Amino acid sequence: MNYDAHKTELKKIIPEANAVLVSMAGDNDINQVKYNIKRELCRHELGHLFSLGMCNMKRSGEGITVTFDLTKASINKIYINEHS
C-alpha cells in the first residue's frame, strides 16, 4: 500500500486529528511509518489497524505509538477481484 492510501484509510479509522506522523523509513518508497495517537483505542479500531499493517504498538506519554509496515497492509487486497 502506498503512503497516501494508508494515510487516507487511517483517517477513516481515526477521524479526529490526533494521529501525528512521527517518522518514515524506506528507500525509494516509504515502507514504514510511525504515528503517535493521543488516546486509547477500542477493539474495533485495533482490528482495522492490523489490516493497515500494524507491526508494533507501545504506550507513550500522551497515548500510544503505532508502527505500520506498509508492505504488510492487507486492506486493499481484501477487495481485489481475482477474476479481473
C-alpha positions as CSV (number, residue, x, y, z in Angstrom):
1,M,0.0,0.0,0.0
2,N,1.4,3.4,-0.8
3,Y,1.7,6.1,1.9
4,D,-1.1,8.3,0.6
5,A,-3.7,5.5,0.6
6,H,-2.5,4.4,4.0
7,K,-2.9,7.9,5.4
8,T,-6.5,8.1,3.9
9,E,-7.5,4.8,5.4
10,L,-6.1,5.7,8.8
11,K,-8.1,8.9,8.8
12,K,-11.2,6.9,8.2
13,I,-10.5,4.8,11.3
14,I,-9.3,7.6,13.5
15,P,-11.1,10.7,12.1
16,E,-10.1,13.2,14.7
17,A,-6.8,15.0,14.0
18,N,-4.8,13.3,16.8
19,A,-2.7,10.9,14.7
20,V,0.7,12.6,14.2
21,L,3.3,11.2,11.8
22,V,6.5,10.6,13.9
23,S,8.9,9.2,11.3
24,M,9.2,7.5,7.9
25,A,11.7,4.9,6.8
26,G,12.3,3.4,3.3
27,D,14.5,3.8,0.3
28,N,12.5,5.0,-2.7
29,D,9.1,4.1,-1.3
30,I,8.0,4.6,2.2
31,N,7.9,1.2,3.8
32,Q,7.4,2.0,7.5
33,V,5.6,4.8,9.3
34,K,5.0,5.6,13.0
35,Y,2.1,7.6,14.3
36,N,1.5,8.9,17.8
37,I,-2.2,8.6,18.7
38,K,-3.1,10.7,21.7
39,R,-5.9,8.5,23.1
40,E,-6.8,4.9,23.9
41,L,-8.1,2.7,21.1
42,C,-11.1,0.4,21.1
43,R,-11.0,-3.2,19.9
44,H,-12.8,-2.3,16.7
45,E,-10.1,0.3,15.8
46,L,-7.3,-2.1,16.7
47,G,-8.6,-4.7,14.3
48,H,-8.6,-2.2,11.5
49,L,-5.1,-1.1,12.4
50,F,-3.8,-4.7,11.9
51,S,-5.3,-4.7,8.4
52,L,-3.3,-1.5,7.7
53,G,-0.1,-3.3,8.5
54,M,0.4,-2.5,12.2
55,C,3.5,-4.3,13.4
56,N,4.3,-2.6,16.7
57,M,2.5,-0.7,19.4
58,K,3.8,0.9,22.5
59,R,2.5,3.2,25.2
60,S,3.9,6.7,25.0
61,G,3.4,9.6,27.4
62,E,0.3,11.0,25.7
63,G,-1.2,7.9,24.3
64,I,0.3,5.2,22.1
65,T,2.9,5.0,19.3
66,V,1.9,2.7,16.4
67,T,4.3,1.4,13.8
68,F,3.0,0.3,10.4
69,D,4.8,-1.8,7.8
70,L,3.1,-0.7,4.5
71,T,4.3,-3.8,2.7
72,K,2.1,-5.9,5.0
73,A,-1.1,-3.8,4.7
74,S,-3.9,-6.1,3.5
75,I,-6.9,-3.8,3.5
76,N,-6.7,-3.2,-0.3
77,K,-6.0,-6.9,-1.0
78,I,-9.3,-7.9,0.5
79,Y,-11.3,-6.2,-2.2
80,I,-9.3,-7.3,-5.2
81,N,-11.3,-9.4,-7.6
82,E,-9.2,-12.4,-8.6
83,H,-11.0,-12.8,-12.0
84,S,-10.4,-9.2,-13.2
